Amino acid sequence: MSATRSAILRASALGAVAILGIVVLSPVFTAAPRVAAQVLTTSPSGSSPGPQGITVAGSGIITVTPDEATLSVGVQTQAATASRAQQDASAAMNKVVAAVKAAGVADADLATQWISLQPQYDNGATGNGPLKLTGYQASQSLQVTVRQLDQTGAIIDAAVGAGANQVGSVSFSLADPSAATAKARAAAMTDAQQRARTLAQAASVTLGAPISISEVSAPSPIPFAAAPPVAGSQISTPVQAGTTQIEVDVQVTFAIGR
């Protein structure tokens, strides 16, 4: 009787273990489909995931004739003391400013670019000796905006004649580039549409309307730079404005038509 009862108890225990195994393993088997369902997500509109459109870049470049010039003129002096070098540079720059104004440049078109004062050292002819202070070098630079392009050469000559011994490169641009920039934007969109249309035809799909437009470059003129004149030259400085370009780049995503 005890042997029979012991067998029954062992069978019951095995059955309980089997049932427990089913209970424990059951969530594992039922969880797998839920994970797969989470992977197959949908877009906010409820459609299946996948390419939402055709994204292309477009570029628009407009060539225009500039109407203003920007240049820099400066002075550089050396003296035994810092105060003397700075005073000499300031006196020279005052003469340059007066000459440029006399040539027709308004106060609003003059701006100081920098003022610099640096000690000068010498370490001997061999370059290996101890450093010895020999004096100071002072520099001042003035940015000049010229509204009448045909006066650019004359203004440079006036500055050099008054004592400027440093002349920066001359660049030309538009005083108001807004109209040209608008044309460049339109050209960039046309370029983007043509690129997208070509891709849509190659993929045998219909091109839809733009769903995203972003300007990826700031509209800024690409200036034409003229070579700087040689300071102290007795020949009148020739200046040719040439042309300048304004470029706008856009990135556009077009919908794929149904």
NORLIN-V528321 format. One line per field, one symbol per residue. ss: DSSP state (2 for helix, 1 for strand, 0 for the rest). psi: psi as a letter, one per 30 degrees, with the letter a starting at -180 (. if undefined). burial: b if it has 9 or more other ideal C-beta (glycine too) atoms within 8 Angstrom, else e. A space follows every 50 residues. Layout:
# NORLIN-V528321
ss=???
psi=???
burial=???
This chain:
# NORLIN-V528321
ss=02222222222222222222222222222222222222200100000100 00011111111111000111111111111002222222222222222222 22000022211111111111110000000001111111111111110022 22222222222000011001111000022222222222222222222222 22000111111111100001110111000000000000000001111111 11111110
psi=eeeeeeeeeeeeeeeeeeeeeeeefefeeffeeeeeeeeilllfffllla kfajklkkkkkkklklglkklkkllklklfleeeeeeeeeeeeeeeeeee effgklefgkkkelkkjklklkhlefgflkkkkfakkkkkkkkkkjfjef geeeeeeeeefffkgkklkklkakejgeeeeeeeeeeeeeeeeeeeeeee eeghlkkalkfkkkjgkkjkkjlkklkklkkgkfkkjkkkebllkkkkkl kkkklkl.
burial=eeeeeeeeeeeeeeeeeeeeeeeeeeeeeeeeeeeeeeeeeeeeeeeeee eebbebbbbbbbebebebbbbbbbbbbbbeebebbbebbbebbebbbbbb bebebeeebbebeeeebeebeebbeeeeeeebeebbbbbbbbbbbbeebe bbbbbbbbbbebbbbbbbbbbbbbeebeebbebbbbbbbbbbbebbbebb eeeeeebbeebbbebeeebebebbebeebebeeeeebebebebbbbbbbb bbbbbbee
